[in-house]
Amino acid sequence: MIFIALIGLINITSFQCRPIPDPAVGGIGFRKPHPAPLVSMGSLPPGLLTPPVLNLTLNTVYDSVFIIIDPDQPLHAGWTDTNFVTDFPAWDYWWLNTRLGIDRLDSIYVLVSRYNYSNNDHDFRRIILDNCGNRIHEQAQWNGYQGQPIVKDGLGYNHYIGHPVLGWFDNMDAGITDQFNRISTTKTDSLLNVRFTKLDSTGNMIIDQLPVATGDTAQSWTGDTHLAMDLSGAYYAVWSRDQHEIVYARSADGGYTWSTPVVIAADFTYQVNKPEIVISPDNCRHFIWQRWDGQNNYLMYKKLDANDICLVDTSNLTPGAPVEVWAPEMTVDQDTNLHIVWASSYEGSENLYHTVINGRYGNNGLPAADSQITIVQEYAFYGNSTLKRYPKIIVDSLHCLHVIFDQGAYGLNTGKQVYHIKKNRSAQGYVMHPDSTRHEFFFDGNNAAIRVPAPGHYFVKAWAWNSNGETGWDTASIYVTAIAESRDGLPPECRIRPTITRDLLNIYYRQAGMKETDIMLFDITGRVRKRNLSAAGEGRFSISLKDLPAGIYYLQIKNENILTRERIIRIK
């Protein structure tokens, strides 16, 4: 199948380019790779390869700058292989309790609780990974400060890491920090009351287990509270009340007072539990939870805006129940896409599942069909014959996903391990325009194109990944001297109309009163791939596309009086 997208028309009088030094532009938090030293593979750290070198070049063709990468090794988009994180050969509990965090430099922090019913040991393991999932550091026993959870500071640089799970009736959520590095968390006590705790950046207590909800207004299912903070600094605590209602409470004063719980969803026949909340970049609140109908667990979703107005009411994201949904975990990326992972049983399942929904979508307060809101349908992104449980998910500064999970037989005194897996995005980058505006783009294969609105310096940064998840990047810049004004369209007497029939580009044109017309099809290097001379007036002709690879092309119609161009994209 061939698809041609018409991008627009432009008349160009002059277009020149020359290299300039790269400006000092902030952004990506990693260093540009240099040629690897002459060492044997045996001297490299285990699991580490050489990051890809992209060899970025810029060309100009008519109204666009074309960006080409020539990587020194194969690039990779999608899920990488797993990386081993840590091991418990004979764990005397049914599963592991893990927490996952990431800092501003994209280092990954993993915590694994050592607590179980028979051994009240509050120590736990802390493992630090690089952005590929390779272990940098492991500390076998560490008890943090005042038992706070794994959270990064207000600037995102450092982590304040505490006990992930302090006990069956003393569970903490993942925790958050504010701009002053004050650490906040919620938990459920032995009477199923919901309590809030806040520490300063050194671990000193500010608020100690303040009741958010007590008695019948609380009744939180054990370990089932989660906390988030919006752009105004307001806190939101969400939990499952008596396993039949998903509720949340709000604090606008830093956690000192809390609103009456608001019901998000209810099911008094069966169960709703394990809710999660995230605040997206547009300050909307997104809730997910699992719902049991007596036969299946479903993944449920609801969205509120910053003013408590419902944008998407309770929606079932897995209506066909192809898999059971257990303990879904969620994160939001910079594009406001919500990424959700889960295993299909509390005992574990052979597969881990992932789905992506559109966090910008609204439905006027009505439920949304799965087909309306889901970007990527639920699918098993990793599986083998061993049971896997309780995946956790985060997104790094380059939009890549990181998941950890525990793996091993369910039950007491069985060996269990923690693994990491990463999802690379397609090769991408951004262009900085002369007015300092930035626009991101993705590559189509090894090529990308940007339209040039005005003369000036254009700076481009591109990055991509290899199959090991390592990031390579490069920069380039170009100077455009002059561009004529763009034309919104051609008059009726000067018109081209391309259509597609199988592998033919069919062109109808009308250019009244003009002489012989030169019709050409260019590729992104400026090379003429097809050419046809036609008479003045009205005409029809076809260009065979069978021998042209997928890519970006320009259709040009030119005579002594006028020049018109159409940018087309051919996809096989």
Order of alpha helices (4+ residues) and beta strands (2+ residues): beta-beta-beta-beta-beta-beta-beta-beta-beta-beta-beta-beta-beta-beta-beta-beta-beta-beta-beta-beta-beta-beta-beta-beta-beta-beta-alpha-beta-beta-beta-beta-beta-beta-beta-beta-beta-beta-beta-beta-beta-beta-beta
